[in-house]
Amino acid sequence: MKNNAEGPCPAEYLLVSRISVDEWRIADGRLSDGSAAKVLGFIQYRNMQYEVLNIKMPDHDEVFADWESAVGFFAAPRVRETAHVRR
């Protein structure tokens, strides 16, 4: 696999791997397995919430109440087309 990643990882390329009963590794599926940049971060379920560690911001944890939001934290924001309104 080639390293085809440019910019944030789109949701459809996120890879979620369970590494323990309450921990998951989040990776960018666009990158080869040997790439250090492939791992985006980790999610841990603790105290009835999902704690997210982003590798690029190791001193800053995020906490989410639901799984979808925790995984979605790693996905690139969707770009909307801007509407041009004439007045």
TORZAFI-919105 format. One line per field, with one value per atom (N, C-alpha, C, CB): residue in three letters; residue number from 1; x, y, z. Coordinates in Angstrom, 3 decimals, m for minus. Each point is the difference from the previous one (the first is absolute). Glycine has a CB too. Example, Ala and Ser with C-alpha at 12.3 -4.5 7.8 and 13.67 -1.06 7.14 Angstrom:
type ALA, ALA, ALA, ALA, SER, SER, SER, SER
seq 1, 1, 1, 1, 2, 2, 2, 2
px 13.190, m0.890, 0.900, m1.892, 1.542, 0.820, m0.770, 1.184
py m5.690, 1.190, 1.200, m1.173, 2.223, 1.190, 1.090, m0.628
pz 7.800, 0.000, 0.000, 1.246, m1.966, 0.060, 0.730, m2.145
% end
This chain:
type MET, MET, MET, MET, LYS, LYS, LYS, LYS, ASN, ASN, ASN, ASN, ASN, ASN, ASN, ASN, ALA, ALA, ALA, ALA, GLU, GLU, GLU, GLU, GLY, GLY, GLY, GLY, PRO, PRO, PRO, PRO, CYS, CYS, CYS, CYS, PRO, PRO, PRO, PRO, ALA, ALA, ALA, ALA, GLU, GLU, GLU, GLU, TYR, TYR, TYR, TYR, LEU, LEU, LEU, LEU, LEU, LEU, LEU, LEU, VAL, VAL, VAL, VAL, SER, SER, SER, SER, ARG, ARG, ARG, ARG, ILE, ILE, ILE, ILE, SER, SER, SER, SER, VAL, VAL, VAL, VAL, ASP, ASP, ASP, ASP, GLU, GLU, GLU, GLU, TRP, TRP, TRP, TRP, ARG, ARG, ARG, ARG, ILE, ILE, ILE, ILE, ALA, ALA, ALA, ALA, ASP, ASP, ASP, ASP, GLY, GLY, GLY, GLY, ARG, ARG, ARG, ARG, LEU, LEU, LEU, LEU, SER, SER, SER, SER, ASP, ASP, ASP, ASP, GLY, GLY, GLY, GLY, SER, SER, SER, SER, ALA, ALA, ALA, ALA, ALA, ALA, ALA, ALA, LYS, LYS, LYS, LYS, VAL, VAL, VAL, VAL, LEU, LEU, LEU, LEU, GLY, GLY, GLY, GLY, PHE, PHE, PHE, PHE, ILE, ILE, ILE, ILE, GLN, GLN, GLN, GLN, TYR, TYR, TYR, TYR, ARG, ARG, ARG, ARG, ASN, ASN, ASN, ASN, MET, MET, MET, MET, GLN, GLN, GLN, GLN, TYR, TYR, TYR, TYR, GLU, GLU, GLU, GLU, VAL, VAL, VAL, VAL, LEU, LEU, LEU, LEU, ASN, ASN, ASN, ASN, ILE, ILE, ILE, ILE, LYS, LYS, LYS, LYS, MET, MET, MET, MET, PRO, PRO, PRO, PRO, ASP, ASP, ASP, ASP, HIS, HIS, HIS, HIS, ASP, ASP, ASP, ASP, GLU, GLU, GLU, GLU, VAL, VAL, VAL, VAL, PHE, PHE, PHE, PHE, ALA, ALA, ALA, ALA, ASP, ASP, ASP, ASP, TRP, TRP, TRP, TRP, GLU, GLU, GLU, GLU, SER, SER, SER, SER, ALA, ALA, ALA, ALA, VAL, VAL, VAL, VAL, GLY, GLY, GLY, GLY, PHE, PHE, PHE, PHE, PHE, PHE, PHE, PHE, ALA, ALA, ALA, ALA, ALA, ALA, ALA, ALA, PRO, PRO, PRO, PRO, ARG, ARG, ARG, ARG, VAL, VAL, VAL, VAL, ARG, ARG, ARG, ARG, GLU, GLU, GLU, GLU, THR, THR, THR, THR, ALA, ALA, ALA, ALA, HIS, HIS, HIS, HIS, VAL, VAL, VAL, VAL, ARG, ARG, ARG, ARG, ARG, ARG, ARG, ARG
seq 1, 1, 1, 1, 2, 2, 2, 2, 3, 3, 3, 3, 4, 4, 4, 4, 5, 5, 5, 5, 6, 6, 6, 6, 7, 7, 7, 7, 8, 8, 8, 8, 9, 9, 9, 9, 10, 10, 10, 10, 11, 11, 11, 11, 12, 12, 12, 12, 13, 13, 13, 13, 14, 14, 14, 14, 15, 15, 15, 15, 16, 16, 16, 16, 17, 17, 17, 17, 18, 18, 18, 18, 19, 19, 19, 19, 20, 20, 20, 20, 21, 21, 21, 21, 22, 22, 22, 22, 23, 23, 23, 23, 24, 24, 24, 24, 25, 25, 25, 25, 26, 26, 26, 26, 27, 27, 27, 27, 28, 28, 28, 28, 29, 29, 29, 29, 30, 30, 30, 30, 31, 31, 31, 31, 32, 32, 32, 32, 33, 33, 33, 33, 34, 34, 34, 34, 35, 35, 35, 35, 36, 36, 36, 36, 37, 37, 37, 37, 38, 38, 38, 38, 39, 39, 39, 39, 40, 40, 40, 40, 41, 41, 41, 41, 42, 42, 42, 42, 43, 43, 43, 43, 44, 44, 44, 44, 45, 45, 45, 45, 46, 46, 46, 46, 47, 47, 47, 47, 48, 48, 48, 48, 49, 49, 49, 49, 50, 50, 50, 50, 51, 51, 51, 51, 52, 52, 52, 52, 53, 53, 53, 53, 54, 54, 54, 54, 55, 55, 55, 55, 56, 56, 56, 56, 57, 57, 57, 57, 58, 58, 58, 58, 59, 59, 59, 59, 60, 60, 60, 60, 61, 61, 61, 61, 62, 62, 62, 62, 63, 63, 63, 63, 64, 64, 64, 64, 65, 65, 65, 65, 66, 66, 66, 66, 67, 67, 67, 67, 68, 68, 68, 68, 69, 69, 69, 69, 70, 70, 70, 70, 71, 71, 71, 71, 72, 72, 72, 72, 73, 73, 73, 73, 74, 74, 74, 74, 75, 75, 75, 75, 76, 76, 76, 76, 77, 77, 77, 77, 78, 78, 78, 78, 79, 79, 79, 79, 80, 80, 80, 80, 81, 81, 81, 81, 82, 82, 82, 82, 83, 83, 83, 83, 84, 84, 84, 84, 85, 85, 85, 85, 86, 86, 86, 86, 87, 87, 87, 87
px 0.832, m0.832, 0.879, m1.827, 1.466, 0.738, m0.524, 0.427, 0.374, m0.429, m0.697, 1.893, m3.210, m0.785, m0.664, m0.383, 0.777, m0.674, 0.437, m0.176, m0.800, 0.228, m1.072, 1.048, m0.644, m0.960, m0.642, m0.414, m0.589, m0.681, m0.648, m0.411, 0.247, m0.534, m1.521, 1.914, m2.429, m1.456, m0.532, 0.155, m1.378, m0.593, 0.060, m1.499, 1.308, m0.028, 1.352, m1.817, 2.902, 1.322, 0.485, 0.508, m1.314, 0.401, m0.011, m0.915, 1.962, 0.091, m0.029, 1.330, m2.248, m0.136, 0.383, m1.838, 2.845, 0.476, m0.092, 1.547, m2.235, m0.085, 1.341, m2.505, 3.062, 1.285, m0.136, 1.141, m2.291, m0.319, m1.511, 2.259, m2.741, m1.437, m0.609, 0.326, 0.435, m0.547, 0.857, m1.032, 1.898, 0.864, 0.028, 1.393, m1.328, 0.047, 1.064, m2.446, 3.082, 0.967, m0.714, 2.016, m1.831, m0.599, 1.124, m1.941, 1.785, 1.052, m0.575, 1.309, m0.420, m0.349, 0.248, 0.585, m1.650, 0.100, 0.644, m1.985, 2.223, 0.658, 1.506, m1.820, 2.360, 1.445, 0.423, 0.040, 1.188, 0.517, 0.254, 1.046, m1.050, 0.181, 1.326, m1.423, 2.438, 1.307, 0.119, 0.929, m1.943, 0.058, m0.307, m0.677, 1.564, m0.221, m1.219, 2.453, m2.799, m1.141, m1.343, 1.465, m1.446, m1.250, m0.864, 1.169, m0.564, m0.758, m0.373, 1.193, m2.507, m0.506, m0.202, m1.098, 0.758, m0.223, m0.655, m0.186, m0.357, m0.585, m1.291, 2.287, m3.167, m1.231, m0.031, m1.255, 0.906, m0.163, m1.368, 2.513, m3.232, m1.290, 0.257, m1.275, 0.972, 0.265, m1.000, 2.462, m2.977, m0.956, m1.212, 1.895, m2.414, m1.215, 0.151, m1.286, 2.530, 0.247, 1.205, m0.982, 1.116, 1.090, 1.052, m1.578, 2.782, 1.112, 0.839, 0.026, 0.251, 0.700, 1.367, m2.195, 3.210, 1.347, 0.404, 0.616, m0.386, 0.469, 1.522, m2.137, 2.819, 1.467, 0.614, m0.122, m0.531, 0.548, m0.144, m0.536, m0.342, m0.194, 0.005, m1.336, 2.484, 0.035, m0.331, 1.682, m1.553, m0.290, m1.455, 2.361, m3.165, m1.384, m0.939, 0.741, m1.461, m0.969, m1.392, 1.385, m2.170, m1.402, m0.844, 0.538, m1.719, m0.905, m1.346, 1.196, m1.763, m1.283, m0.925, 1.114, m2.407, m0.995, m0.345, m0.911, 1.153, m0.380, 1.144, m2.387, 2.320, 1.022, 0.153, m0.490, m0.615, 0.041, 0.745, m2.170, 1.933, 0.690, 1.489, m2.109, 2.454, 1.412, 0.759, m0.626, 0.073, 0.652, m0.027, m0.669, m0.450, m0.136, 0.983, m2.367, 2.887, 1.001, 1.208, m0.765, 1.092, 1.177, m0.277, 0.804, m2.048, m0.359, 0.120, m1.539, 1.876, 0.058, m1.401, 2.009, m2.118, m1.328, m0.488, 0.515, m1.807, m0.565, m0.034, m1.390, 1.713, 0.001, m1.326, 2.528, m3.201, m1.262, 0.238, m1.272, 0.499, 0.057, m0.681, 0.002, 0.615, m0.595, m0.944, 2.031, m3.176, m0.991, 0.248, m1.692, 1.606, 0.152, m1.402, 2.231, m2.507, m1.333, 0.114, m0.691, m0.176, m0.021, m1.031, 0.734, m0.401, m0.951, m0.535, 1.185
py m1.176, 1.176, 1.243, m1.247, 2.225, 1.255, 0.961, m0.329, 1.300, 1.048, 1.085, m0.508, 0.374, 0.937, 1.069, m1.811, 1.959, 0.931, 1.434, m1.810, 2.647, 1.438, 0.633, m0.071, 0.740, 0.641, m0.963, 1.629, m1.138, m0.829, m1.232, 2.053, m3.077, m1.274, 0.046, m1.166, 0.903, m0.105, m1.198, 1.068, m0.967, m1.035, m1.389, 1.740, m1.834, m1.318, m0.714, 0.859, m0.156, m0.616, m0.267, 1.143, m0.793, m0.271, m1.499, 2.226, m2.723, m1.404, m0.052, m0.629, m0.148, m0.139, m1.423, 1.760, m1.894, m1.318, m0.093, m0.163, m0.853, m0.214, m0.532, m0.460, 1.107, m0.455, m0.549, 1.691, m1.469, m0.615, 0.066, 0.654, m1.094, m0.013, 1.392, m1.979, 2.997, 1.357, 1.029, m0.590, 0.132, 0.917, m0.346, 0.314, 0.734, m0.155, 0.924, m0.630, 0.174, 0.808, 0.500, m1.324, 2.598, 0.611, 0.312, 0.985, m1.445, 0.178, 0.534, m1.858, 2.403, 0.524, m1.107, 2.402, m2.936, m1.097, 0.370, m0.911, 2.180, 0.417, m0.193, 1.648, m1.898, m0.117, m1.459, 2.246, m2.525, m1.368, m0.375, 0.226, m1.528, m0.484, 0.432, m1.930, 2.148, 0.402, 1.481, m1.856, 2.627, 1.446, 0.360, 0.354, 0.421, 0.449, 0.906, m0.173, 0.856, 0.925, m0.725, 1.694, m3.008, m0.759, 0.067, m1.520, 1.418, 0.037, 1.444, m2.067, 2.309, 1.332, 0.215, 0.020, m1.106, 0.139, m1.227, 2.436, m2.245, m1.097, 0.451, m0.979, 0.013, 0.245, m1.000, 0.872, m0.377, m0.880, 0.264, m0.041, m1.039, 0.115, m0.119, m0.973, 2.053, 0.027, 0.933, m0.480, 0.058, 0.809, 0.407, 0.833, m1.785, 0.215, 1.076, m0.703, 0.914, 0.959, m0.443, 1.862, m1.283, m0.334, 1.104, m1.298, 0.940, 0.945, m0.177, m0.026, 1.121, m0.020, 0.654, 0.061, m0.749, 0.562, 0.131, m1.017, 2.237, 0.284, 0.063, 1.277, m2.092, m0.057, 1.375, m2.380, 3.174, 1.324, 1.001, m0.453, 0.155, 0.872, m0.850, 1.657, m2.250, m0.967, 0.593, m1.220, 2.516, 0.622, 0.439, 0.751, m1.050, 0.466, m1.173, 2.261, m2.669, m1.089, 0.571, m1.458, 0.747, 0.337, m1.102, 1.266, m0.926, m0.971, 0.092, 0.150, m1.315, m0.059, m0.976, 0.573, m0.303, m0.857, m1.204, 2.000, m1.897, m1.102, m0.385, 0.760, m2.012, m0.602, 0.740, m2.199, 2.518, 0.636, 1.336, m1.124, 1.896, 1.293, m0.192, 1.020, m2.023, m0.265, m0.383, m0.726, m0.175, m0.397, 1.163, m2.413, 3.103, 1.131, 1.124, m0.584, 0.662, 1.013, m0.079, m0.083, m1.119, m0.195, 0.247, m1.646, 1.743, 0.166, 1.451, m1.953, 2.132, 1.343, 0.587, m0.609, 1.899, 0.615, m0.004, 1.446, m1.622, 0.023, 1.432, m2.055, 2.205, 1.333, 0.205, m0.017, 1.073, 0.323, 1.033, m0.526, 0.409, 1.033, 1.234, m1.704, 2.819, 1.242, 0.547, 0.497, m0.114, 0.569, 1.491, m1.767, 2.247, 1.423, 0.601, m0.329, 1.192, 0.614, 1.413, m1.417, 1.730, 1.368, 0.787, m0.765, 1.975, 0.860, 1.074, m0.440
pz 0.000, 0.000, 0.000, 1.206, m1.958, m0.051, 1.055, m2.451, 2.778, 0.904, m0.807, 1.603, m1.717, m0.805, 0.840, m1.624, 2.862, 0.892, m0.248, 1.690, m1.826, m0.044, 0.855, m2.324, 3.385, 0.877, 0.977, m1.785, 2.524, 1.002, m0.625, 1.357, m0.570, m0.472, m0.152, 1.110, m2.303, m0.162, 0.788, m2.291, 2.776, 0.852, m0.630, 0.937, m2.241, m0.645, 0.017, m1.441, 1.777, 0.054, 1.424, m2.131, 3.143, 1.376, 0.266, 0.724, m0.099, 0.394, 1.524, m2.099, 2.644, 1.448, 0.378, 0.096, 0.764, 0.443, 1.510, m1.978, 2.461, 1.452, 0.484, m0.114, 1.135, 0.544, 1.418, m1.429, 2.062, 1.292, 0.174, 1.021, 0.121, 0.254, m0.099, 1.468, m1.067, 0.023, m0.739, 2.157, m3.082, m0.741, m1.493, 2.068, m2.903, m1.450, m0.579, m0.054, m1.005, m0.752, m1.241, 0.867, m1.183, m1.188, m0.977, 1.340, m2.579, m0.999, m1.308, 1.061, m1.871, m1.322, m1.021, 0.672, m1.234, m0.956, m1.319, 1.056, m1.287, m1.243, 0.058, m0.353, 1.552, 0.163, 0.126, 1.098, m1.518, 0.081, 1.456, m2.287, 2.561, 1.364, 0.616, m0.595, m0.192, 0.511, 0.306, m1.282, 0.965, 0.205, 1.455, m2.397, 3.008, 1.379, 0.098, 0.428, m1.502, m0.002, m0.081, m1.083, 0.864, m0.149, 1.252, m1.584, 2.773, 1.256, 0.310, 0.866, m0.776, 0.298, 1.493, m2.225, 2.937, 1.426, 0.599, m0.325, 1.519, 0.758, 0.676, 0.368, m0.128, 0.753, 1.147, m2.061, 3.248, 1.160, 0.622, 0.428, m0.139, 0.684, 1.489, m1.978, 2.704, 1.438, 0.675, m0.384, 1.507, 0.765, m0.827, 1.364, m2.142, m0.794, m1.080, 1.993, m2.471, m1.071, m0.818, 1.388, m2.563, m0.911, 0.054, m1.505, 1.927, 0.046, m1.255, 2.536, m3.201, m1.284, 0.142, m1.230, 0.725, m0.046, m1.458, 2.250, m2.687, m1.352, 0.056, m0.620, m0.179, m0.001, m0.267, m0.785, m0.042, m0.328, 1.138, m2.371, 3.345, 1.156, 1.270, m1.394, 1.762, 1.110, 1.367, m1.301, 1.471, 1.292, 0.125, 0.088, m1.097, m0.018, m0.247, m0.831, 1.862, m0.132, m0.261, 1.534, m2.297, m0.241, 0.615, m2.150, 2.604, 0.604, m0.699, 2.231, m2.570, m0.691, 0.702, m2.170, 2.100, 0.628, m0.873, 1.175, m2.497, m0.876, m0.942, 0.134, m0.576, m0.855, m1.331, 1.071, m1.715, m1.319, 0.047, m0.577, 1.623, 0.129, 0.255, 0.880, m0.083, 0.288, m1.262, 2.307, m3.096, m1.260, m0.989, 0.372, m0.441, m0.918, 0.265, m0.192, 1.402, 0.343, m0.922, 2.374, m2.830, m0.851, m1.482, 1.661, m2.044, m1.411, m0.427, 0.172, m1.426, m0.571, m0.018, m1.412, 1.715, m0.091, m1.442, 1.993, m2.158, m1.350, m0.501, 0.478, m1.732, m0.593, m0.716, m0.265, 0.619, m0.652, m1.079, 2.097, m3.134, m1.028, 0.567, m1.907, 1.718, 0.492, m1.048, 1.401, m0.964, m0.909, m0.131, 0.629, m1.830, m0.250, m0.087, m1.222, 2.141, 0.061, m0.536, 1.998, m2.946, m0.532, 0.749, m2.268, 2.561, 0.709, m0.913, 2.136
% end
